[in-house]
Amino acid sequence: MEIEVELVEMARRAGELGPDDPMRPTLRDFADEVAGRCARIGDLYGDWDRNAGDHIRAVMHELPGLMPKPAAKS
């Protein structure tokens, strides 16, 4: 699911948007701020070149290059 669609659905469940309301720029900015804070916490977990913060940024900003690489099968 595209992140924008998911954010709109979450905002509707939280009562921040009505059934037909579009995403407000200020609400999207708020979501970016929360995701950024979560990513900074995630930076403390994993390697410095790939960590939980990178994964959060990859999902929230649709940056596939930051997605974690699959674990090698042994």
C-alpha positions as CSV (number, residue, x, y, z in Angstrom):
1,M,0.0,0.0,0.0
2,E,1.3,3.4,-0.9
3,I,2.3,5.4,2.2
4,E,0.1,8.4,1.4
5,V,-3.0,6.2,1.3
6,E,-2.0,4.5,4.5
7,L,-1.5,7.9,6.3
8,V,-4.9,9.1,5.1
9,E,-6.5,6.0,6.5
10,M,-4.7,6.4,9.8
11,A,-5.8,10.0,10.0
12,R,-9.4,9.1,9.4
13,R,-9.3,6.3,12.0
14,A,-7.9,8.9,14.5
15,G,-10.7,11.4,13.6
16,E,-8.3,13.9,12.1
17,L,-9.8,13.6,8.6
18,G,-13.4,13.0,7.6
19,P,-14.4,10.3,5.1
20,D,-13.9,12.5,2.1
21,D,-11.3,14.9,3.4
22,P,-7.9,15.0,1.5
23,M,-4.7,14.9,3.5
24,R,-3.9,18.3,4.9
25,P,-0.3,19.6,4.3
26,T,0.1,20.3,8.0
27,L,-1.1,16.8,9.0
28,R,1.4,15.3,6.5
29,D,4.1,17.6,8.0
30,F,3.2,16.2,11.5
31,A,3.4,12.6,10.2
32,D,6.9,13.4,8.8
33,E,8.0,14.9,12.1
34,V,6.8,11.8,14.0
35,A,8.5,9.5,11.5
36,G,11.7,11.5,11.7
37,R,11.7,11.1,15.5
38,C,11.1,7.4,15.2
39,A,13.9,7.1,12.6
40,R,16.3,8.9,14.9
41,I,15.5,6.4,17.7
42,G,16.0,3.6,15.2
43,D,19.4,4.9,14.3
44,L,20.6,3.5,17.6
45,Y,19.8,-0.1,16.5
46,G,21.8,-2.0,13.9
47,D,24.8,-1.0,11.9
48,W,25.8,2.6,11.2
49,D,25.4,2.0,7.5
50,R,22.1,0.1,7.7
51,N,19.8,0.4,10.7
52,A,16.2,0.6,11.9
53,G,16.2,4.3,11.3
54,D,17.0,3.7,7.6
55,H,14.2,1.2,7.3
56,I,11.7,3.7,8.8
57,R,12.9,6.4,6.4
58,A,12.7,4.0,3.4
59,V,9.1,3.2,4.2
60,M,7.9,6.6,5.2
61,H,9.6,8.4,2.3
62,E,9.4,5.6,-0.3
63,L,13.1,5.3,-0.7
64,P,13.8,1.7,-1.6
65,G,17.5,2.2,-1.6
66,L,17.4,2.5,2.2
67,M,15.5,-0.8,2.7
68,P,17.5,-3.4,4.5
69,K,19.1,-6.0,2.4
70,P,17.7,-9.6,2.9
71,A,19.7,-11.7,5.2
72,A,22.0,-14.2,3.4
73,K,20.9,-17.8,3.6
74,S,23.4,-20.1,5.2
